Amino acid sequence: MIADGLARLARGEVLSDDWSRQVYSVDASHYEMLPAAVVRPRDAGDVQEICRYAFSKKVPVTGRGAGTGLLGQSLSEGIVLDFARHMDRVLEVGNYHVRVEPGIVKGVLDKELKKKNKFLPPDPASSNYCTIGGMIADNSSGVHCLSYGNTIDFVEELDLVYADGAAGHASRDRFDARMARLKALLGPHAGLIQNQLPEGEQELVRL
Ligand SMILES: Cc1cc2nc3c(=O)[nH]c(=O)nc-3n(C[C@H](O)[C@H](O)[C@H](O)COP(=O)(O)OP(=O)(O)OC[C@H]3O[C@@H](n4cnc5c(N)ncnc54)[C@H](O)[C@@H]3O)c2cc1C
């Protein structure tokens, strides 16, 4: 069983009992999907191990923050990674940047930033619950997005884990070899992709 394999390698909790799987089978959407197992990773290394294992078994992995997505994005029949339990730390607060783990709740981050008279501008109505990881994946916005912009406008760098467990990095100027290949593949078609997007969303494509 997939959960047994995960339990041998993951440092965070592995949940595979019926009750836990039921809890994670729903989010703020109308959909329902029963995951094979849920893992609460401790850190990026844990995420890598889990992804490596899932990839070798051809089991899909889906991230989950607070589960406030309205379209069932955090649901999966494979492995759900709950980032909100352990990977929720603020790592560094600078004057013009902050480094966080993906599971931190936006409202909690704002409390920390308030000590420096700052806040993270994108403000989805779910801000007291939703996580930065979920906001980045959804490119969340809020009532003030017309003046401040969306989440994508405030992401400078990402450390990421690919589906096969490899570590990656992406920022505007510095990215790993896979990201460079993706950019080379999509770059020549940026105009075409932009043209297919609704007006107002075209600037989201910046290749
Ligand atoms: C009452 C309510 C009000 C809302 N208001 C707004 C609004 O004003 N504006 C708006 O834009 N949205 C809004 N939303 C939608 C939703 O809250 C946001 O999109 C929110 O940012 C999702 O964050 P989450 O942590 O709940 O993510 P989840 O729902 O848990 O996940 C969302 C997506 O992110 C992915 N994900 C999560 N963490 C990671 C990670 N660490 N790595 C990779 N992928 C990850 C998931 O796989 C999924 O695809 C609202 C929802 C509710 C229920």
The ligand as an SDF file (V2000), in Angstrom:
LIG
                    3D

 53 58  0  0  0  0  0  0  0  0999 V2000
  -14.7300   32.6220    1.4210 C   0  0  0  0  0  0  0  0  0  0  0  0
  -13.6850   32.6150    0.3300 C   0  0  0  0  0  0  0  0  0  0  0  0
  -13.2750   33.8030   -0.2080 C   0  0  0  0  0  0  0  0  0  0  0  0
  -12.3020   33.8350   -1.2220 C   0  0  0  0  0  0  0  0  0  0  0  0
  -11.9120   35.0410   -1.7390 N   0  0  0  0  0  0  0  0  0  0  0  0
  -10.9780   35.0820   -2.7100 C   0  0  0  0  0  0  0  0  0  0  0  0
  -10.5820   36.3580   -3.2480 C   0  0  0  0  0  0  0  0  0  0  0  0
  -11.0330   37.4150   -2.8320 O   0  0  0  0  0  0  0  0  0  0  0  0
   -9.6380   36.3330   -4.2230 N   0  0  0  0  0  0  0  0  0  0  0  0
   -9.1060   35.1610   -4.7040 C   0  0  0  0  0  0  0  0  0  0  0  0
   -8.2550   35.2160   -5.5890 O   0  0  0  0  0  0  0  0  0  0  0  0
   -9.4700   33.9530   -4.2090 N   0  0  0  0  0  0  0  0  0  0  0  0
  -10.3870   33.8860   -3.2270 C   0  0  0  0  0  0  0  0  0  0  0  0
  -10.7710   32.6700   -2.7150 N   0  0  0  0  0  0  0  0  0  0  0  0
  -10.1450   31.4450   -3.2500 C   0  0  0  0  0  0  0  0  0  0  0  0
   -8.9800   30.9130   -2.3720 C   0  0  0  0  0  0  0  0  0  0  0  0
   -9.1700   31.2430   -1.0400 O   0  0  0  0  0  0  0  0  0  0  0  0
   -7.6500   31.4950   -2.7510 C   0  0  0  0  0  0  0  0  0  0  0  0
   -7.3300   31.2010   -4.0820 O   0  0  0  0  0  0  0  0  0  0  0  0
   -6.5100   31.0290   -1.8160 C   0  0  0  0  0  0  0  0  0  0  0  0
   -5.3480   31.7270   -2.1130 O   0  0  0  0  0  0  0  0  0  0  0  0
   -6.2150   29.5390   -1.8450 C   0  0  0  0  0  0  0  0  0  0  0  0
   -5.2630   29.2870   -0.8110 O   0  0  0  0  0  0  0  0  0  0  0  0
   -5.2440   27.9180    0.0040 P   0  0  0  0  0  0  0  0  0  0  0  0
   -4.0860   27.9540    0.9390 O   0  0  0  0  0  0  0  0  0  0  0  0
   -6.5680   27.6440    0.6230 O   0  0  0  0  0  0  0  0  0  0  0  0
   -4.9550   26.8980   -1.1690 O   0  0  0  0  0  0  0  0  0  0  0  0
   -5.6330   25.4870   -1.4640 P   0  0  0  0  0  0  0  0  0  0  0  0
   -7.0890   25.6610   -1.7730 O   0  0  0  0  0  0  0  0  0  0  0  0
   -5.2670   24.5230   -0.4010 O   0  0  0  0  0  0  0  0  0  0  0  0
   -4.8700   25.1160   -2.8000 O   0  0  0  0  0  0  0  0  0  0  0  0
   -5.0410   25.9070   -3.9410 C   0  0  0  0  0  0  0  0  0  0  0  0
   -4.0510   25.4310   -5.0200 C   0  0  0  0  0  0  0  0  0  0  0  0
   -2.7410   25.6590   -4.5690 O   0  0  0  0  0  0  0  0  0  0  0  0
   -1.9860   24.4670   -4.6410 C   0  0  0  0  0  0  0  0  0  0  0  0
   -1.0070   24.5070   -3.5700 N   0  0  0  0  0  0  0  0  0  0  0  0
   -1.2060   24.8160   -2.2610 C   0  0  0  0  0  0  0  0  0  0  0  0
   -0.0540   24.8180   -1.5880 N   0  0  0  0  0  0  0  0  0  0  0  0
    0.9160   24.4880   -2.4810 C   0  0  0  0  0  0  0  0  0  0  0  0
    2.3220   24.3170   -2.4100 C   0  0  0  0  0  0  0  0  0  0  0  0
    2.9930   24.4900   -1.2600 N   0  0  0  0  0  0  0  0  0  0  0  0
    2.9770   23.9800   -3.5280 N   0  0  0  0  0  0  0  0  0  0  0  0
    2.3340   23.8130   -4.7030 C   0  0  0  0  0  0  0  0  0  0  0  0
    1.0030   23.9760   -4.8500 N   0  0  0  0  0  0  0  0  0  0  0  0
    0.3040   24.3040   -3.7470 C   0  0  0  0  0  0  0  0  0  0  0  0
   -3.0080   23.3480   -4.5010 C   0  0  0  0  0  0  0  0  0  0  0  0
   -2.5410   22.1390   -5.0700 O   0  0  0  0  0  0  0  0  0  0  0  0
   -4.1440   23.9420   -5.3040 C   0  0  0  0  0  0  0  0  0  0  0  0
   -3.9340   23.7300   -6.6790 O   0  0  0  0  0  0  0  0  0  0  0  0
  -11.7340   32.6110   -1.7090 C   0  0  0  0  0  0  0  0  0  0  0  0
  -12.1710   31.4070   -1.1500 C   0  0  0  0  0  0  0  0  0  0  0  0
  -13.1260   31.3980   -0.1430 C   0  0  0  0  0  0  0  0  0  0  0  0
  -13.5610   30.0860    0.4230 C   0  0  0  0  0  0  0  0  0  0  0  0
  1  2  1  0
  2  3  1  0
  2 52  2  0
  3  4  2  0
  4  5  1  0
  4 50  1  0
  5  6  2  0
  6  7  1  0
  6 13  1  0
  7  8  2  0
  7  9  1  0
  9 10  1  0
 10 11  2  0
 10 12  1  0
 12 13  2  0
 13 14  1  0
 14 15  1  0
 14 50  1  0
 15 16  1  0
 16 17  1  0
 16 18  1  0
 18 19  1  0
 18 20  1  0
 20 21  1  0
 20 22  1  0
 22 23  1  0
 23 24  1  0
 24 25  2  0
 24 26  1  0
 24 27  1  0
 27 28  1  0
 28 29  2  0
 28 30  1  0
 28 31  1  0
 31 32  1  0
 32 33  1  0
 33 34  1  0
 33 48  1  0
 34 35  1  0
 35 36  1  0
 35 46  1  0
 36 37  1  0
 36 45  1  0
 37 38  2  0
 38 39  1  0
 39 40  1  0
 39 45  2  0
 40 41  1  0
 40 42  2  0
 42 43  1  0
 43 44  2  0
 44 45  1  0
 46 47  1  0
 46 48  1  0
 48 49  1  0
 50 51  2  0
 51 52  1  0
 52 53  1  0
M  END
$$$$
